[in-house]
Amino acid sequence: MKCKYCQKNFEDNDNPVLDYFYHVDVNHYDSLSGDEKIMHDIRKKMIKSKIDYDVHKKTTGDSDLIFNAQNSDI
């Protein structure tokens, strides 16, 4: 994968797309057009949300269900 702004090559590792995303965020954010900045910011929020979800899931367990004791018949 090659950066379209500085022609830097990214090696095929675990996640070259994230490497490219972070590279653009740090080095070329000012070069993005208005629409590209909007999409970049949306992707950034989605990545942060996914990371936060994964951390929360590891700390609270694998269950996605939340049991409310007030609504329980037992």
C-alpha positions in Angstrom: 0.0 0.0 0.0 1.4 3.4 -0.9 0.5 6.9 0.5 -1.0 9.1 -2.2 0.4 12.2 -0.6 4.1 11.3 0.1 4.5 7.9 -1.7 5.5 6.2 1.5 5.2 2.4 1.2 3.4 0.5 4.0 4.5 -3.1 4.7 1.9 -5.9 4.8 1.6 -6.4 8.5 -1.4 -7.1 10.7 -3.4 -4.0 9.6 -1.9 -1.8 6.9 -5.2 0.1 6.5 -5.0 1.4 10.1 -1.3 2.2 9.6 -2.3 4.2 6.5 -5.1 5.9 8.4 -2.9 7.0 11.3 -0.2 8.1 8.9 -2.7 10.4 7.0 -4.1 11.7 10.4 -0.6 12.7 11.6 1.1 13.8 8.4 -1.5 14.8 5.8 -4.7 15.9 7.6 -4.3 19.5 6.4 -4.0 18.2 2.8 -7.4 16.6 2.8 -10.3 18.3 1.1 -13.4 19.2 3.1 -15.3 16.1 2.2 -12.2 13.9 2.9 -11.8 15.5 6.3 -15.5 14.8 7.2 -15.1 11.1 6.2 -11.7 10.9 8.0 -13.3 12.3 11.2 -16.2 9.8 11.0 -13.8 6.9 10.5 -11.7 8.2 13.5 -14.9 8.2 15.7 -15.8 4.7 14.5 -12.4 3.3 15.3 -12.4 5.0 18.7 -15.9 3.6 19.4 -14.7 0.1 18.4 -11.7 0.3 20.6 -13.7 1.5 23.6 -16.3 -1.3 23.0 -13.5 -3.9 22.9 -12.0 -2.6 26.1 -15.3 -2.5 27.8 -16.1 -6.0 26.7 -12.8 -7.3 28.1 -13.4 -5.6 31.5 -17.0 -6.6 31.9 -17.1 -10.0 30.2 -18.3 -11.4 26.9 -22.0 -11.1 27.6 -23.7 -8.4 25.6 -26.8 -8.8 27.7 -27.5 -6.4 30.6 -29.8 -7.8 33.2 -32.0 -5.4 35.2 -32.8 -6.7 38.7 -35.9 -4.4 38.9 -37.5 -6.2 35.9 -36.6 -9.7 37.0 -39.4 -12.0 38.3 -37.0 -13.8 40.6 
